[in-house]
Amino acid sequence: MNLNKLAATLGTLCAAVFLIGLATTLTKSRLIGFDDILPVYIIIGTALVMMFVELKTYFDDHKDQ
């Protein structure tokens, strides 16, 4: 695994941990109900899927390297 693949993997994982932590923090608040947090879950879920699809595409494009 070269340095670019390692950097792409670590960057994606750090961003995923941040987004999941953000969603968890918002869920713990007593002032925010489920109806308020649902759009955030949808946006964060979409962002996570897009990031992992992009990572998979990057790995597929750079198999030979």
C-alpha positions in Angstrom: 0.0 0.0 0.0 1.5 3.3 -1.0 1.4 6.6 0.8 -1.5 8.0 -1.2 -3.8 5.0 -0.4 -2.9 5.2 3.2 -3.6 9.0 3.3 -7.0 8.4 1.5 -8.0 5.7 4.0 -6.9 7.7 7.1 -8.6 10.9 5.8 -11.9 9.0 5.1 -11.8 7.3 8.5 -11.1 10.5 10.4 -14.0 12.3 8.6 -16.3 9.4 9.3 -15.4 9.3 13.0 -16.0 13.1 13.2 -19.4 12.9 11.5 -20.6 9.9 13.6 -19.4 11.7 16.7 -21.3 14.8 15.7 -24.5 12.8 15.2 -24.0 11.1 18.6 -23.5 14.4 20.3 -26.6 15.9 18.9 -28.6 12.8 19.8 -27.6 13.2 23.5 -29.1 16.7 23.8 -32.4 16.8 25.6 -33.4 19.9 23.8 -33.3 18.3 20.3 -35.9 15.8 19.5 -35.8 12.9 16.9 -37.7 15.0 14.4 -35.1 17.7 14.6 -32.1 15.3 14.2 -33.6 13.2 11.4 -32.5 15.5 8.6 -29.0 15.5 10.1 -28.9 11.7 10.1 -29.9 11.7 6.4 -27.3 14.2 5.4 -24.5 12.5 7.5 -25.5 9.1 6.1 -25.4 10.4 2.6 -22.0 12.0 3.2 -20.6 8.8 4.6 -21.9 6.7 1.7 -20.4 9.2 -0.8 -17.0 9.2 1.0 -16.8 5.4 1.1 -17.9 5.1 -2.6 -15.2 7.6 -3.5 -12.6 5.6 -1.5 -13.6 2.4 -3.2 -13.4 4.1 -6.6 -10.0 5.4 -5.8 -8.8 2.0 -4.9 -10.3 0.4 -8.0 -8.6 3.0 -10.2 -5.2 2.5 -8.6 -5.1 -1.3 -8.3 -1.9 -1.6 -10.3 0.1 0.9 -8.3 
